[in-house]
Amino acid sequence: MLYFFYLFFVAILDNLLLMSIISKVSELLRIDVDMLEKESLKVYLKKKMREYNAEILEICRKYGVKSAKEFEELYKSRKLDEENTLNDFFRLDYLEAQIEKIKAALKLID
């Protein structure tokens, strides 16, 4: 129980530190705090989306597919062996799901 309170306390301190940094940067740049947070979050999400898209492209090129759905079709048609490719399939599926979540998050921000 004591460990839980410690983690809770550390999380609160981290949050206060972050808010302090955001406030200081906002003041320094003379930008509204809410605007700075919103724009920073958009930049971060778009960066992650670019990273995920690059990894998606790499996996898709490796197998000659355009999506996890096409990848799955290769399994169904027995053109691809699951034993050596399943990790890539699951990674591709995960990345595509993350992209959709990021798109939803960006809509919330705008």
TORMIKOL-520255 format. One record per atom (N, C-alpha, C, CB): chain; residue in three letters; x, y, z. Coordinates in steps of 0.05 Angstrom, whole numbers. Glycine has a CB too. Example, Ala and Ser with C-alpha at 12.3 -4.5 7.8 and 13.67 -1.06 7.14 Angstrom:
<milos>
<milo mol="A" type="ALA" x="264" y="-114" z="156"/>
<milo mol="A" type="ALA" x="246" y="-90" z="156"/>
<milo mol="A" type="ALA" x="264" y="-66" z="156"/>
<milo mol="A" type="ALA" x="226" y="-89" z="181"/>
<milo mol="A" type="SER" x="257" y="-45" z="142"/>
<milo mol="A" type="SER" x="273" y="-21" z="143"/>
<milo mol="A" type="SER" x="258" y="1" z="157"/>
<milo mol="A" type="SER" x="282" y="-12" z="114"/>
</milos>
This chain:
<milos>
<milo mol="A" type="MET" x="16" y="-24" z="0"/>
<milo mol="A" type="MET" x="0" y="0" z="0"/>
<milo mol="A" type="MET" x="17" y="25" z="0"/>
<milo mol="A" type="MET" x="-19" y="0" z="24"/>
<milo mol="A" type="LEU" x="39" y="24" z="15"/>
<milo mol="A" type="LEU" x="57" y="47" z="16"/>
<milo mol="A" type="LEU" x="69" y="52" z="-11"/>
<milo mol="A" type="LEU" x="79" y="42" z="37"/>
<milo mol="A" type="TYR" x="76" y="31" z="-26"/>
<milo mol="A" type="TYR" x="87" y="34" z="-53"/>
<milo mol="A" type="TYR" x="67" y="48" z="-72"/>
<milo mol="A" type="TYR" x="95" y="6" z="-64"/>
<milo mol="A" type="PHE" x="42" y="42" z="-69"/>
<milo mol="A" type="PHE" x="21" y="55" z="-85"/>
<milo mol="A" type="PHE" x="21" y="85" z="-80"/>
<milo mol="A" type="PHE" x="-7" y="43" z="-79"/>
<milo mol="A" type="PHE" x="23" y="93" z="-55"/>
<milo mol="A" type="PHE" x="23" y="122" z="-48"/>
<milo mol="A" type="PHE" x="48" y="135" z="-59"/>
<milo mol="A" type="PHE" x="21" y="126" z="-18"/>
<milo mol="A" type="TYR" x="70" y="120" z="-58"/>
<milo mol="A" type="TYR" x="95" y="131" z="-69"/>
<milo mol="A" type="TYR" x="92" y="136" z="-99"/>
<milo mol="A" type="TYR" x="119" y="111" z="-64"/>
<milo mol="A" type="LEU" x="82" y="116" z="-114"/>
<milo mol="A" type="LEU" x="78" y="120" z="-142"/>
<milo mol="A" type="LEU" x="59" y="143" z="-149"/>
<milo mol="A" type="LEU" x="67" y="94" z="-155"/>
<milo mol="A" type="PHE" x="38" y="145" z="-133"/>
<milo mol="A" type="PHE" x="18" y="166" z="-136"/>
<milo mol="A" type="PHE" x="31" y="193" z="-132"/>
<milo mol="A" type="PHE" x="-6" y="163" z="-117"/>
<milo mol="A" type="PHE" x="48" y="195" z="-111"/>
<milo mol="A" type="PHE" x="61" y="220" z="-104"/>
<milo mol="A" type="PHE" x="81" y="228" z="-127"/>
<milo mol="A" type="PHE" x="76" y="217" z="-78"/>
<milo mol="A" type="VAL" x="96" y="208" z="-137"/>
<milo mol="A" type="VAL" x="115" y="213" z="-158"/>
<milo mol="A" type="VAL" x="100" y="222" z="-184"/>
<milo mol="A" type="VAL" x="132" y="187" z="-165"/>
<milo mol="A" type="ALA" x="78" y="210" z="-190"/>
<milo mol="A" type="ALA" x="62" y="218" z="-213"/>
<milo mol="A" type="ALA" x="52" y="247" z="-210"/>
<milo mol="A" type="ALA" x="38" y="199" z="-217"/>
<milo mol="A" type="ILE" x="44" y="255" z="-187"/>
<milo mol="A" type="ILE" x="35" y="282" z="-182"/>
<milo mol="A" type="ILE" x="58" y="302" z="-185"/>
<milo mol="A" type="ILE" x="22" y="285" z="-153"/>
<milo mol="A" type="LEU" x="81" y="295" z="-175"/>
<milo mol="A" type="LEU" x="105" y="312" z="-177"/>
<milo mol="A" type="LEU" x="113" y="315" z="-207"/>
<milo mol="A" type="LEU" x="128" y="301" z="-161"/>
<milo mol="A" type="ASP" x="112" y="293" z="-222"/>
<milo mol="A" type="ASP" x="119" y="294" z="-250"/>
<milo mol="A" type="ASP" x="99" y="312" z="-265"/>
<milo mol="A" type="ASP" x="118" y="266" z="-262"/>
<milo mol="A" type="ASN" x="74" y="310" z="-259"/>
<milo mol="A" type="ASN" x="54" y="326" z="-272"/>
<milo mol="A" type="ASN" x="58" y="356" z="-265"/>
<milo mol="A" type="ASN" x="26" y="318" z="-263"/>
<milo mol="A" type="LEU" x="64" y="362" z="-240"/>
<milo mol="A" type="LEU" x="69" y="390" z="-232"/>
<milo mol="A" type="LEU" x="94" y="401" z="-246"/>
<milo mol="A" type="LEU" x="73" y="392" z="-202"/>
<milo mol="A" type="LEU" x="115" y="384" z="-248"/>
<milo mol="A" type="LEU" x="139" y="393" z="-262"/>
<milo mol="A" type="LEU" x="133" y="398" z="-292"/>
<milo mol="A" type="LEU" x="161" y="371" z="-260"/>
<milo mol="A" type="LEU" x="118" y="381" z="-304"/>
<milo mol="A" type="LEU" x="111" y="385" z="-332"/>
<milo mol="A" type="LEU" x="95" y="410" z="-336"/>
<milo mol="A" type="LEU" x="95" y="361" z="-343"/>
<milo mol="A" type="MET" x="75" y="414" z="-318"/>
<milo mol="A" type="MET" x="59" y="438" z="-320"/>
<milo mol="A" type="MET" x="76" y="463" z="-316"/>
<milo mol="A" type="MET" x="36" y="437" z="-300"/>
<milo mol="A" type="SER" x="95" y="462" z="-298"/>
<milo mol="A" type="SER" x="113" y="484" z="-293"/>
<milo mol="A" type="SER" x="130" y="490" z="-318"/>
<milo mol="A" type="SER" x="131" y="478" z="-269"/>
<milo mol="A" type="ILE" x="140" y="470" z="-331"/>
<milo mol="A" type="ILE" x="156" y="473" z="-356"/>
<milo mol="A" type="ILE" x="138" y="485" z="-378"/>
<milo mol="A" type="ILE" x="168" y="446" z="-365"/>
<milo mol="A" type="ILE" x="114" y="475" z="-381"/>
<milo mol="A" type="ILE" x="96" y="485" z="-402"/>
<milo mol="A" type="ILE" x="90" y="514" z="-396"/>
<milo mol="A" type="ILE" x="70" y="468" z="-403"/>
<milo mol="A" type="SER" x="85" y="521" z="-371"/>
<milo mol="A" type="SER" x="79" y="549" z="-364"/>
<milo mol="A" type="SER" x="102" y="567" z="-370"/>
<milo mol="A" type="SER" x="71" y="551" z="-335"/>
<milo mol="A" type="LYS" x="126" y="558" z="-363"/>
<milo mol="A" type="LYS" x="150" y="574" z="-368"/>
<milo mol="A" type="LYS" x="155" y="578" z="-398"/>
<milo mol="A" type="LYS" x="175" y="561" z="-355"/>
<milo mol="A" type="VAL" x="152" y="557" z="-414"/>
<milo mol="A" type="VAL" x="156" y="559" z="-443"/>
<milo mol="A" type="VAL" x="134" y="577" z="-455"/>
<milo mol="A" type="VAL" x="155" y="531" z="-456"/>
<milo mol="A" type="SER" x="110" y="574" z="-445"/>
<milo mol="A" type="SER" x="88" y="590" z="-455"/>
<milo mol="A" type="SER" x="93" y="620" z="-449"/>
<milo mol="A" type="SER" x="61" y="582" z="-441"/>
<milo mol="A" type="GLU" x="103" y="625" z="-426"/>
<milo mol="A" type="GLU" x="109" y="653" z="-418"/>
<milo mol="A" type="GLU" x="132" y="664" z="-435"/>
<milo mol="A" type="GLU" x="116" y="655" z="-388"/>
<milo mol="A" type="LEU" x="153" y="647" z="-438"/>
<milo mol="A" type="LEU" x="176" y="656" z="-453"/>
<milo mol="A" type="LEU" x="169" y="662" z="-482"/>
<milo mol="A" type="LEU" x="198" y="634" z="-453"/>
<milo mol="A" type="LEU" x="153" y="645" z="-494"/>
<milo mol="A" type="LEU" x="145" y="649" z="-522"/>
<milo mol="A" type="LEU" x="120" y="667" z="-526"/>
<milo mol="A" type="LEU" x="140" y="622" z="-535"/>
<milo mol="A" type="ARG" x="109" y="674" z="-503"/>
<milo mol="A" type="ARG" x="84" y="690" z="-504"/>
<milo mol="A" type="ARG" x="62" y="677" z="-520"/>
<milo mol="A" type="ARG" x="90" y="718" z="-516"/>
<milo mol="A" type="ILE" x="58" y="651" z="-514"/>
<milo mol="A" type="ILE" x="37" y="635" z="-526"/>
<milo mol="A" type="ILE" x="19" y="626" z="-504"/>
<milo mol="A" type="ILE" x="50" y="611" z="-542"/>
<milo mol="A" type="ASP" x="-7" y="625" z="-510"/>
<milo mol="A" type="ASP" x="-27" y="615" z="-491"/>
<milo mol="A" type="ASP" x="-20" y="586" z="-484"/>
<milo mol="A" type="ASP" x="-55" y="617" z="-503"/>
<milo mol="A" type="VAL" x="-22" y="580" z="-458"/>
<milo mol="A" type="VAL" x="-15" y="553" z="-448"/>
<milo mol="A" type="VAL" x="-31" y="532" z="-462"/>
<milo mol="A" type="VAL" x="-19" y="551" z="-418"/>
<milo mol="A" type="ASP" x="-57" y="536" z="-464"/>
<milo mol="A" type="ASP" x="-75" y="517" z="-478"/>
<milo mol="A" type="ASP" x="-67" y="512" z="-507"/>
<milo mol="A" type="ASP" x="-104" y="526" z="-476"/>
<milo mol="A" type="MET" x="-60" y="534" z="-520"/>
<milo mol="A" type="MET" x="-52" y="532" z="-548"/>
<milo mol="A" type="MET" x="-25" y="517" z="-551"/>
<milo mol="A" type="MET" x="-49" y="560" z="-561"/>
<milo mol="A" type="LEU" x="-7" y="522" z="-533"/>
<milo mol="A" type="LEU" x="19" y="508" z="-533"/>
<milo mol="A" type="LEU" x="15" y="478" z="-528"/>
<milo mol="A" type="LEU" x="37" y="520" z="-512"/>
<milo mol="A" type="GLU" x="-2" y="472" z="-509"/>
<milo mol="A" type="GLU" x="-7" y="443" z="-504"/>
<milo mol="A" type="GLU" x="-20" y="430" z="-528"/>
<milo mol="A" type="GLU" x="-25" y="440" z="-479"/>
<milo mol="A" type="LYS" x="-39" y="443" z="-539"/>
<milo mol="A" type="LYS" x="-54" y="432" z="-562"/>
<milo mol="A" type="LYS" x="-35" y="428" z="-586"/>
<milo mol="A" type="LYS" x="-77" y="450" z="-570"/>
<milo mol="A" type="GLU" x="-20" y="448" z="-592"/>
<milo mol="A" type="GLU" x="-2" y="447" z="-615"/>
<milo mol="A" type="GLU" x="21" y="426" z="-611"/>
<milo mol="A" type="GLU" x="10" y="474" z="-622"/>
<milo mol="A" type="SER" x="31" y="425" z="-586"/>
<milo mol="A" type="SER" x="52" y="406" z="-579"/>
<milo mol="A" type="SER" x="41" y="377" z="-582"/>
<milo mol="A" type="SER" x="62" y="410" z="-550"/>
<milo mol="A" type="LEU" x="17" y="373" z="-573"/>
<milo mol="A" type="LEU" x="5" y="346" z="-576"/>
<milo mol="A" type="LEU" x="1" y="339" z="-605"/>
<milo mol="A" type="LEU" x="-21" y="345" z="-560"/>
<milo mol="A" type="LYS" x="-8" y="358" z="-621"/>
<milo mol="A" type="LYS" x="-12" y="352" z="-649"/>
<milo mol="A" type="LYS" x="15" y="345" z="-663"/>
<milo mol="A" type="LYS" x="-24" y="377" z="-664"/>
<milo mol="A" type="VAL" x="36" y="360" z="-656"/>
<milo mol="A" type="VAL" x="62" y="354" z="-668"/>
<milo mol="A" type="VAL" x="72" y="326" z="-660"/>
<milo mol="A" type="VAL" x="83" y="375" z="-659"/>
<milo mol="A" type="TYR" x="69" y="320" z="-634"/>
<milo mol="A" type="TYR" x="77" y="294" z="-624"/>
<milo mol="A" type="TYR" x="61" y="271" z="-639"/>
<milo mol="A" type="TYR" x="73" y="292" z="-594"/>
<milo mol="A" type="LEU" x="35" y="274" z="-640"/>
<milo mol="A" type="LEU" x="19" y="253" z="-653"/>
<milo mol="A" type="LEU" x="25" y="250" z="-682"/>
<milo mol="A" type="LEU" x="-11" y="260" z="-649"/>
<milo mol="A" type="LYS" x="30" y="272" z="-696"/>
<milo mol="A" type="LYS" x="37" y="270" z="-724"/>
<milo mol="A" type="LYS" x="64" y="257" z="-728"/>
<milo mol="A" type="LYS" x="37" y="298" z="-737"/>
<milo mol="A" type="LYS" x="83" y="263" z="-710"/>
<milo mol="A" type="LYS" x="109" y="250" z="-711"/>
<milo mol="A" type="LYS" x="107" y="220" z="-708"/>
<milo mol="A" type="LYS" x="128" y="262" z="-690"/>
<milo mol="A" type="LYS" x="91" y="212" z="-688"/>
<milo mol="A" type="LYS" x="87" y="183" z="-683"/>
<milo mol="A" type="LYS" x="74" y="170" z="-707"/>
<milo mol="A" type="LYS" x="70" y="179" z="-658"/>
<milo mol="A" type="MET" x="55" y="184" z="-719"/>
<milo mol="A" type="MET" x="41" y="173" z="-743"/>
<milo mol="A" type="MET" x="61" y="169" z="-766"/>
<milo mol="A" type="MET" x="18" y="192" z="-751"/>
<milo mol="A" type="ARG" x="79" y="188" z="-770"/>
<milo mol="A" type="ARG" x="99" y="185" z="-791"/>
<milo mol="A" type="ARG" x="117" y="161" z="-785"/>
<milo mol="A" type="ARG" x="116" y="211" z="-793"/>
<milo mol="A" type="GLU" x="125" y="158" z="-760"/>
<milo mol="A" type="GLU" x="142" y="135" z="-752"/>
<milo mol="A" type="GLU" x="127" y="109" z="-757"/>
<milo mol="A" type="GLU" x="150" y="137" z="-723"/>
<milo mol="A" type="TYR" x="102" y="108" z="-749"/>
<milo mol="A" type="TYR" x="86" y="83" z="-753"/>
<milo mol="A" type="TYR" x="82" y="78" z="-783"/>
<milo mol="A" type="TYR" x="59" y="86" z="-739"/>
<milo mol="A" type="ASN" x="77" y="99" z="-798"/>
<milo mol="A" type="ASN" x="73" y="95" z="-827"/>
<milo mol="A" type="ASN" x="98" y="85" z="-840"/>
<milo mol="A" type="ASN" x="64" y="121" z="-840"/>
<milo mol="A" type="ALA" x="121" y="95" z="-832"/>
<milo mol="A" type="ALA" x="146" y="85" z="-843"/>
<milo mol="A" type="ALA" x="150" y="56" z="-837"/>
<milo mol="A" type="ALA" x="170" y="102" z="-832"/>
<milo mol="A" type="GLU" x="144" y="48" z="-813"/>
<milo mol="A" type="GLU" x="147" y="19" z="-806"/>
<milo mol="A" type="GLU" x="127" y="2" z="-821"/>
<milo mol="A" type="GLU" x="143" y="16" z="-776"/>
<milo mol="A" type="ILE" x="102" y="12" z="-824"/>
<milo mol="A" type="ILE" x="82" y="-2" z="-840"/>
<milo mol="A" type="ILE" x="92" y="-6" z="-868"/>
<milo mol="A" type="ILE" x="55" y="14" z="-840"/>
<milo mol="A" type="LEU" x="102" y="15" z="-880"/>
<milo mol="A" type="LEU" x="112" y="14" z="-908"/>
<milo mol="A" type="LEU" x="134" y="-7" z="-910"/>
<milo mol="A" type="LEU" x="122" y="41" z="-917"/>
<milo mol="A" type="GLU" x="152" y="-8" z="-891"/>
<milo mol="A" type="GLU" x="174" y="-27" z="-891"/>
<milo mol="A" type="GLU" x="163" y="-56" z="-890"/>
<milo mol="A" type="GLU" x="193" y="-22" z="-867"/>
<milo mol="A" type="ILE" x="145" y="-61" z="-873"/>
<milo mol="A" type="ILE" x="133" y="-88" z="-871"/>
<milo mol="A" type="ILE" x="118" y="-95" z="-896"/>
<milo mol="A" type="ILE" x="115" y="-91" z="-846"/>
<milo mol="A" type="CYS" x="102" y="-77" z="-906"/>
<milo mol="A" type="CYS" x="86" y="-82" z="-930"/>
<milo mol="A" type="CYS" x="104" y="-88" z="-954"/>
<milo mol="A" type="CYS" x="68" y="-58" z="-936"/>
<milo mol="A" type="ARG" x="125" y="-72" z="-957"/>
<milo mol="A" type="ARG" x="144" y="-77" z="-979"/>
<milo mol="A" type="ARG" x="157" y="-104" z="-977"/>
<milo mol="A" type="ARG" x="165" y="-55" z="-980"/>
<milo mol="A" type="LYS" x="163" y="-112" z="-953"/>
<milo mol="A" type="LYS" x="176" y="-138" z="-948"/>
<milo mol="A" type="LYS" x="159" y="-161" z="-959"/>
<milo mol="A" type="LYS" x="182" y="-142" z="-919"/>
<milo mol="A" type="TYR" x="133" y="-159" z="-957"/>
<milo mol="A" type="TYR" x="115" y="-181" z="-965"/>
<milo mol="A" type="TYR" x="98" y="-174" z="-989"/>
<milo mol="A" type="TYR" x="97" y="-188" z="-942"/>
<milo mol="A" type="GLY" x="101" y="-151" z="-1001"/>
<milo mol="A" type="GLY" x="86" y="-144" z="-1025"/>
<milo mol="A" type="GLY" x="57" y="-140" z="-1020"/>
<milo mol="A" type="GLY" x="90" y="-164" z="-1045"/>
<milo mol="A" type="VAL" x="50" y="-129" z="-996"/>
<milo mol="A" type="VAL" x="22" y="-123" z="-989"/>
<milo mol="A" type="VAL" x="18" y="-94" z="-984"/>
<milo mol="A" type="VAL" x="13" y="-141" z="-965"/>
<milo mol="A" type="LYS" x="-7" y="-86" z="-981"/>
<milo mol="A" type="LYS" x="-13" y="-58" z="-975"/>
<milo mol="A" type="LYS" x="-25" y="-54" z="-947"/>
<milo mol="A" type="LYS" x="-32" y="-47" z="-995"/>
<milo mol="A" type="SER" x="-33" y="-77" z="-934"/>
<milo mol="A" type="SER" x="-46" y="-75" z="-908"/>
<milo mol="A" type="SER" x="-45" y="-102" z="-894"/>
<milo mol="A" type="SER" x="-75" y="-66" z="-911"/>
<milo mol="A" type="ALA" x="-52" y="-102" z="-868"/>
<milo mol="A" type="ALA" x="-54" y="-126" z="-853"/>
<milo mol="A" type="ALA" x="-75" y="-145" z="-865"/>
<milo mol="A" type="ALA" x="-60" y="-121" z="-823"/>
<milo mol="A" type="LYS" x="-96" y="-133" z="-876"/>
<milo mol="A" type="LYS" x="-117" y="-149" z="-888"/>
<milo mol="A" type="LYS" x="-106" y="-165" z="-912"/>
<milo mol="A" type="LYS" x="-141" y="-131" z="-897"/>
<milo mol="A" type="GLU" x="-90" y="-152" z="-929"/>
<milo mol="A" type="GLU" x="-78" y="-166" z="-951"/>
<milo mol="A" type="GLU" x="-58" y="-187" z="-941"/>
<milo mol="A" type="GLU" x="-63" y="-146" z="-970"/>
<milo mol="A" type="PHE" x="-44" y="-181" z="-919"/>
<milo mol="A" type="PHE" x="-25" y="-199" z="-907"/>
<milo mol="A" type="PHE" x="-40" y="-224" z="-899"/>
<milo mol="A" type="PHE" x="-11" y="-186" z="-883"/>
<milo mol="A" type="GLU" x="-63" y="-220" z="-886"/>
<milo mol="A" type="GLU" x="-80" y="-243" z="-877"/>
<milo mol="A" type="GLU" x="-89" y="-260" z="-900"/>
<milo mol="A" type="GLU" x="-104" y="-232" z="-861"/>
<milo mol="A" type="GLU" x="-95" y="-247" z="-923"/>
<milo mol="A" type="GLU" x="-104" y="-262" z="-947"/>
<milo mol="A" type="GLU" x="-82" y="-280" z="-956"/>
<milo mol="A" type="GLU" x="-112" y="-242" z="-969"/>
<milo mol="A" type="LEU" x="-57" y="-272" z="-953"/>
<milo mol="A" type="LEU" x="-34" y="-289" z="-961"/>
<milo mol="A" type="LEU" x="-34" y="-314" z="-943"/>
<milo mol="A" type="LEU" x="-8" y="-274" z="-958"/>
<milo mol="A" type="TYR" x="-41" y="-311" z="-918"/>
<milo mol="A" type="TYR" x="-43" y="-335" z="-901"/>
<milo mol="A" type="TYR" x="-65" y="-353" z="-910"/>
<milo mol="A" type="TYR" x="-47" y="-326" z="-871"/>
<milo mol="A" type="LYS" x="-88" y="-341" z="-915"/>
<milo mol="A" type="LYS" x="-112" y="-357" z="-922"/>
<milo mol="A" type="LYS" x="-107" y="-372" z="-948"/>
<milo mol="A" type="LYS" x="-136" y="-339" z="-925"/>
<milo mol="A" type="SER" x="-93" y="-360" z="-966"/>
<milo mol="A" type="SER" x="-88" y="-373" z="-992"/>
<milo mol="A" type="SER" x="-63" y="-391" z="-991"/>
<milo mol="A" type="SER" x="-84" y="-352" z="-1015"/>
<milo mol="A" type="ARG" x="-51" y="-393" z="-967"/>
<milo mol="A" type="ARG" x="-27" y="-409" z="-962"/>
<milo mol="A" type="ARG" x="-3" y="-401" z="-979"/>
<milo mol="A" type="ARG" x="-34" y="-438" z="-968"/>
<milo mol="A" type="LYS" x="-2" y="-376" z="-986"/>
<milo mol="A" type="LYS" x="21" y="-366" z="-1001"/>
<milo mol="A" type="LYS" x="44" y="-357" z="-982"/>
<milo mol="A" type="LYS" x="13" y="-343" z="-1019"/>
<milo mol="A" type="LEU" x="37" y="-357" z="-957"/>
<milo mol="A" type="LEU" x="57" y="-347" z="-937"/>
<milo mol="A" type="LEU" x="56" y="-366" z="-913"/>
<milo mol="A" type="LEU" x="50" y="-318" z="-928"/>
<milo mol="A" type="ASP" x="80" y="-372" z="-903"/>
<milo mol="A" type="ASP" x="83" y="-390" z="-879"/>
<milo mol="A" type="ASP" x="80" y="-373" z="-854"/>
<milo mol="A" type="ASP" x="110" y="-405" z="-880"/>
<milo mol="A" type="GLU" x="62" y="-380" z="-836"/>
<milo mol="A" type="GLU" x="58" y="-365" z="-812"/>
<milo mol="A" type="GLU" x="82" y="-366" z="-793"/>
<milo mol="A" type="GLU" x="33" y="-375" z="-797"/>
<milo mol="A" type="GLU" x="95" y="-389" z="-793"/>
<milo mol="A" type="GLU" x="116" y="-394" z="-774"/>
<milo mol="A" type="GLU" x="138" y="-371" z="-774"/>
<milo mol="A" type="GLU" x="129" y="-420" z="-780"/>
<milo mol="A" type="ASN" x="145" y="-362" z="-797"/>
<milo mol="A" type="ASN" x="167" y="-342" z="-798"/>
<milo mol="A" type="ASN" x="157" y="-314" z="-802"/>
<milo mol="A" type="ASN" x="185" y="-349" z="-821"/>
<milo mol="A" type="THR" x="131" y="-310" z="-805"/>
<milo mol="A" type="THR" x="121" y="-283" z="-811"/>
<milo mol="A" type="THR" x="100" y="-272" z="-792"/>
<milo mol="A" type="THR" x="109" y="-284" z="-839"/>
<milo mol="A" type="LEU" x="92" y="-288" z="-773"/>
<milo mol="A" type="LEU" x="71" y="-280" z="-755"/>
<milo mol="A" type="LEU" x="77" y="-255" z="-739"/>
<milo mol="A" type="LEU" x="64" y="-303" z="-736"/>
<milo mol="A" type="ASN" x="102" y="-252" z="-730"/>
<milo mol="A" type="ASN" x="109" y="-227" z="-715"/>
<milo mol="A" type="ASN" x="105" y="-202" z="-732"/>
<milo mol="A" type="ASN" x="138" y="-229" z="-706"/>
<milo mol="A" type="ASP" x="113" y="-203" z="-757"/>
<milo mol="A" type="ASP" x="109" y="-181" z="-775"/>
<milo mol="A" type="ASP" x="79" y="-175" z="-779"/>
<milo mol="A" type="ASP" x="123" y="-185" z="-802"/>
<milo mol="A" type="PHE" x="63" y="-196" z="-782"/>
<milo mol="A" type="PHE" x="35" y="-193" z="-786"/>
<milo mol="A" type="PHE" x="22" y="-179" z="-761"/>
<milo mol="A" type="PHE" x="21" y="-220" z="-790"/>
<milo mol="A" type="PHE" x="29" y="-188" z="-737"/>
<milo mol="A" type="PHE" x="18" y="-176" z="-713"/>
<milo mol="A" type="PHE" x="27" y="-147" z="-710"/>
<milo mol="A" type="PHE" x="25" y="-193" z="-689"/>
<milo mol="A" type="ARG" x="52" y="-143" z="-716"/>
<milo mol="A" type="ARG" x="63" y="-115" z="-714"/>
<milo mol="A" type="ARG" x="49" y="-97" z="-734"/>
<milo mol="A" type="ARG" x="94" y="-115" z="-720"/>
<milo mol="A" type="LEU" x="44" y="-106" z="-758"/>
<milo mol="A" type="LEU" x="30" y="-90" z="-778"/>
<milo mol="A" type="LEU" x="2" y="-84" z="-769"/>
<milo mol="A" type="LEU" x="30" y="-105" z="-805"/>
<milo mol="A" type="ASP" x="-12" y="-104" z="-759"/>
<milo mol="A" type="ASP" x="-39" y="-100" z="-749"/>
<milo mol="A" type="ASP" x="-40" y="-80" z="-726"/>
<milo mol="A" type="ASP" x="-51" y="-128" z="-739"/>
<milo mol="A" type="TYR" x="-20" y="-82" z="-708"/>
<milo mol="A" type="TYR" x="-18" y="-64" z="-685"/>
<milo mol="A" type="TYR" x="-13" y="-35" z="-695"/>
<milo mol="A" type="TYR" x="5" y="-72" z="-666"/>
<milo mol="A" type="LEU" x="5" y="-32" z="-713"/>
<milo mol="A" type="LEU" x="12" y="-5" z="-724"/>
<milo mol="A" type="LEU" x="-12" y="8" z="-738"/>
<milo mol="A" type="LEU" x="35" y="-7" z="-743"/>
<milo mol="A" type="GLU" x="-26" y="-8" z="-753"/>
<milo mol="A" type="GLU" x="-50" y="3" z="-767"/>
<milo mol="A" type="GLU" x="-71" y="11" z="-746"/>
<milo mol="A" type="GLU" x="-62" y="-18" z="-786"/>
<milo mol="A" type="ALA" x="-74" y="-4" z="-725"/>
<milo mol="A" type="ALA" x="-93" y="4" z="-704"/>
<milo mol="A" type="ALA" x="-84" y="30" z="-690"/>
<milo mol="A" type="ALA" x="-96" y="-19" z="-683"/>
<milo mol="A" type="GLN" x="-58" y="32" z="-685"/>
<milo mol="A" type="GLN" x="-47" y="56" z="-673"/>
<milo mol="A" type="GLN" x="-52" y="81" z="-690"/>
<milo mol="A" type="GLN" x="-17" y="53" z="-667"/>
<milo mol="A" type="ILE" x="-49" y="78" z="-716"/>
<milo mol="A" type="ILE" x="-53" y="100" z="-735"/>
<milo mol="A" type="ILE" x="-82" y="109" z="-733"/>
<milo mol="A" type="ILE" x="-47" y="91" z="-764"/>
<milo mol="A" type="GLU" x="-101" y="90" z="-731"/>
<milo mol="A" type="GLU" x="-129" y="98" z="-728"/>
<milo mol="A" type="GLU" x="-135" y="113" z="-702"/>
<milo mol="A" type="GLU" x="-147" y="73" z="-730"/>
<milo mol="A" type="LYS" x="-122" y="104" z="-681"/>
<milo mol="A" type="LYS" x="-125" y="118" z="-655"/>
<milo mol="A" type="LYS" x="-113" y="146" z="-656"/>
<milo mol="A" type="LYS" x="-111" y="102" z="-633"/>
<milo mol="A" type="ILE" x="-91" y="149" z="-669"/>
<milo mol="A" type="ILE" x="-79" y="175" z="-672"/>
<milo mol="A" type="ILE" x="-97" y="193" z="-689"/>
<milo mol="A" type="ILE" x="-51" y="173" z="-685"/>
<milo mol="A" type="LYS" x="-108" y="183" z="-710"/>
<milo mol="A" type="LYS" x="-126" y="199" z="-726"/>
<milo mol="A" type="LYS" x="-150" y="208" z="-710"/>
<milo mol="A" type="LYS" x="-136" y="183" z="-751"/>
<milo mol="A" type="ALA" x="-161" y="191" z="-693"/>
<milo mol="A" type="ALA" x="-183" y="198" z="-676"/>
<milo mol="A" type="ALA" x="-175" y="219" z="-655"/>
<milo mol="A" type="ALA" x="-194" y="173" z="-661"/>
<milo mol="A" type="ALA" x="-151" y="216" z="-644"/>
<milo mol="A" type="ALA" x="-141" y="235" z="-625"/>
<milo mol="A" type="ALA" x="-137" y="263" z="-638"/>
<milo mol="A" type="ALA" x="-114" y="226" z="-613"/>
<milo mol="A" type="LEU" x="-127" y="263" z="-662"/>
<milo mol="A" type="LEU" x="-123" y="289" z="-676"/>
<milo mol="A" type="LEU" x="-150" y="302" z="-682"/>
<milo mol="A" type="LEU" x="-108" y="284" z="-703"/>
<milo mol="A" type="LYS" x="-170" y="286" z="-688"/>
<milo mol="A" type="LYS" x="-197" y="298" z="-692"/>
<milo mol="A" type="LYS" x="-207" y="311" z="-666"/>
<milo mol="A" type="LYS" x="-217" y="277" z="-702"/>
<milo mol="A" type="LEU" x="-201" y="298" z="-643"/>
<milo mol="A" type="LEU" x="-210" y="309" z="-617"/>
<milo mol="A" type="LEU" x="-196" y="336" z="-612"/>
<milo mol="A" type="LEU" x="-203" y="289" z="-595"/>
<milo mol="A" type="ILE" x="-171" y="338" z="-620"/>
<milo mol="A" type="ILE" x="-156" y="362" z="-615"/>
<milo mol="A" type="ILE" x="-166" y="385" z="-631"/>
<milo mol="A" type="ILE" x="-126" y="357" z="-620"/>
<milo mol="A" type="ASP" x="-172" y="380" z="-657"/>
<milo mol="A" type="ASP" x="-181" y="401" z="-675"/>
<milo mol="A" type="ASP" x="-209" y="410" z="-669"/>
<milo mol="A" type="ASP" x="-180" y="393" z="-703"/>
</milos>
